[in-house]
Amino acid sequence: MIVQEGEKLHVLTRRLFDGDLRRHFVGVVKAVEGELVRLDGYVFIFESGSTTWVKRPELRTRIIGLSDNGHIIKVIPKHVVLEDLTYKPSTTKHLSVTDGKEFWLDINEFSSQR
């Protein structure tokens, strides 16, 4: 199995149009069936007015297809606490997800200026 229960994932949803809502999801895999994965976690939304990423406080459940070309999926180490994750510009001026401790994940698909 490519993804297992208990793993943590960062899911970037690709925009289809310029004005589409920009959203990401971080979650813990609760179940896997074929290519479908059930995740419990948090949604991050880009607020264009303030040009910042904001984490929605409520825990959500999402089901995603691993082969869906509308998602870019990255694995987050198991020791990372999802509630601690925030978005910040990295030293390379790309957008990064960090727990503010030792974990940094560069989101190279987007720069921090967008």
C-alpha positions as a Markdown table, in Angstrom:
| # | Residue | x | y | z |
|---|---|---|---|---|
| 1 | Met | 0.0 | 0.0 | 0.0 |
| 2 | Ile | 1.4 | 3.4 | -1.0 |
| 3 | Val | -0.3 | 5.2 | 1.9 |
| 4 | Gln | -1.0 | 3.7 | 5.3 |
| 5 | Glu | -3.3 | 4.6 | 8.2 |
| 6 | Gly | -1.6 | 7.0 | 10.6 |
| 7 | Glu | 0.5 | 8.8 | 8.0 |
| 8 | Lys | 0.2 | 12.5 | 7.6 |
| 9 | Leu | -0.3 | 14.2 | 4.3 |
| 10 | His | -0.2 | 17.7 | 2.8 |
| 11 | Val | -2.7 | 18.0 | 0.0 |
| 12 | Leu | -2.5 | 21.0 | -2.4 |
| 13 | Thr | -5.6 | 21.4 | -4.5 |
| 14 | Arg | -4.7 | 22.8 | -7.9 |
| 15 | Arg | -6.7 | 25.8 | -9.2 |
| 16 | Leu | -8.5 | 25.4 | -12.5 |
| 17 | Phe | -9.0 | 29.1 | -13.1 |
| 18 | Asp | -7.1 | 32.3 | -12.0 |
| 19 | Gly | -9.9 | 33.3 | -9.6 |
| 20 | Asp | -10.4 | 29.9 | -8.0 |
| 21 | Leu | -10.1 | 29.6 | -4.2 |
| 22 | Arg | -6.6 | 28.5 | -3.2 |
| 23 | Arg | -6.8 | 25.8 | -0.5 |
| 24 | His | -4.6 | 23.2 | 1.0 |
| 25 | Phe | -5.3 | 20.4 | 3.5 |
| 26 | Val | -3.2 | 18.7 | 6.1 |
| 27 | Gly | -4.4 | 15.5 | 7.7 |
| 28 | Val | -3.9 | 12.1 | 9.2 |
| 29 | Val | -4.9 | 9.1 | 7.2 |
| 30 | Lys | -7.8 | 7.4 | 8.9 |
| 31 | Ala | -8.6 | 4.8 | 6.3 |
| 32 | Val | -7.4 | 3.6 | 2.8 |
| 33 | Glu | -9.5 | 1.7 | 0.3 |
| 34 | Gly | -7.9 | 1.3 | -3.1 |
| 35 | Glu | -6.9 | 4.7 | -4.3 |
| 36 | Leu | -9.2 | 6.5 | -1.9 |
| 37 | Val | -7.9 | 8.0 | 1.4 |
| 38 | Arg | -10.0 | 9.4 | 4.3 |
| 39 | Leu | -8.2 | 12.1 | 6.2 |
| 40 | Asp | -9.0 | 14.1 | 9.4 |
| 41 | Gly | -7.3 | 17.4 | 9.5 |
| 42 | Tyr | -7.3 | 21.1 | 8.7 |
| 43 | Val | -8.0 | 23.4 | 5.8 |
| 44 | Phe | -5.7 | 26.3 | 4.9 |
| 45 | Ile | -7.3 | 29.0 | 2.7 |
| 46 | Phe | -5.4 | 31.8 | 1.0 |
| 47 | Glu | -7.0 | 35.2 | 1.8 |
| 48 | Ser | -6.1 | 37.5 | -1.1 |
| 49 | Gly | -7.0 | 40.7 | 0.7 |
| 50 | Ser | -4.4 | 40.1 | 3.4 |
| 51 | Thr | -2.2 | 37.9 | 1.1 |
| 52 | Thr | -1.9 | 35.3 | 3.9 |
| 53 | Trp | -2.7 | 31.7 | 4.4 |
| 54 | Val | -5.2 | 31.1 | 7.3 |
| 55 | Lys | -5.9 | 27.8 | 9.0 |
| 56 | Arg | -9.6 | 27.1 | 9.7 |
| 57 | Pro | -9.8 | 26.1 | 13.3 |
| 58 | Glu | -12.3 | 23.2 | 13.0 |
| 59 | Leu | -11.2 | 19.7 | 12.4 |
| 60 | Arg | -12.5 | 18.4 | 9.0 |
| 61 | Thr | -12.7 | 15.1 | 7.2 |
| 62 | Arg | -11.9 | 14.8 | 3.5 |
| 63 | Ile | -11.8 | 11.9 | 1.1 |
| 64 | Ile | -9.4 | 12.2 | -1.7 |
| 65 | Gly | -8.3 | 10.1 | -4.7 |
| 66 | Leu | -4.6 | 9.5 | -4.8 |
| 67 | Ser | -4.7 | 9.4 | -8.6 |
| 68 | Asp | -6.7 | 12.6 | -8.9 |
| 69 | Asn | -4.6 | 15.0 | -11.0 |
| 70 | Gly | -6.2 | 17.9 | -9.2 |
| 71 | His | -4.0 | 17.3 | -6.1 |
| 72 | Ile | -0.4 | 17.4 | -5.3 |
| 73 | Ile | 0.2 | 15.2 | -2.2 |
| 74 | Lys | 3.3 | 15.2 | 0.0 |
| 75 | Val | 4.0 | 13.1 | 3.1 |
| 76 | Ile | 4.5 | 14.9 | 6.4 |
| 77 | Pro | 6.6 | 13.1 | 9.1 |
| 78 | Lys | 4.5 | 11.3 | 11.7 |
| 79 | His | 6.1 | 13.3 | 14.6 |
| 80 | Val | 4.7 | 16.7 | 13.3 |
| 81 | Val | 1.7 | 18.0 | 15.2 |
| 82 | Leu | -0.8 | 19.2 | 12.7 |
| 83 | Glu | -2.2 | 21.9 | 15.0 |
| 84 | Asp | 1.2 | 23.6 | 15.1 |
| 85 | Leu | 1.5 | 24.0 | 11.3 |
| 86 | Thr | 1.5 | 27.5 | 9.8 |
| 87 | Tyr | 2.5 | 29.0 | 6.4 |
| 88 | Lys | 5.5 | 31.2 | 6.2 |
| 89 | Pro | 7.9 | 32.3 | 3.5 |
| 90 | Ser | 11.1 | 30.2 | 3.5 |
| 91 | Thr | 14.7 | 31.4 | 3.0 |
| 92 | Thr | 14.2 | 30.7 | -0.7 |
| 93 | Lys | 11.3 | 33.1 | -0.8 |
| 94 | His | 8.9 | 30.2 | -1.6 |
| 95 | Leu | 5.9 | 29.4 | 0.5 |
| 96 | Ser | 6.6 | 26.9 | 3.3 |
| 97 | Val | 4.6 | 24.9 | 5.8 |
| 98 | Thr | 6.3 | 24.7 | 9.2 |
| 99 | Asp | 5.6 | 23.6 | 12.7 |
| 100 | Gly | 7.9 | 26.4 | 14.0 |
| 101 | Lys | 10.3 | 23.8 | 15.3 |
| 102 | Glu | 12.2 | 21.5 | 13.0 |
| 103 | Phe | 9.8 | 20.7 | 10.2 |
| 104 | Trp | 9.7 | 22.8 | 7.0 |
| 105 | Leu | 8.1 | 21.8 | 3.8 |
| 106 | Asp | 8.7 | 24.1 | 0.8 |
| 107 | Ile | 5.7 | 24.4 | -1.5 |
| 108 | Asn | 7.8 | 25.0 | -4.7 |
| 109 | Glu | 4.7 | 25.2 | -6.9 |
| 110 | Phe | 4.0 | 28.7 | -5.6 |
| 111 | Ser | 6.2 | 31.6 | -4.5 |
| 112 | Ser | 5.3 | 33.6 | -1.4 |
| 113 | Gln | 4.5 | 36.6 | -3.6 |
| 114 | Arg | 1.3 | 35.2 | -5.0 |
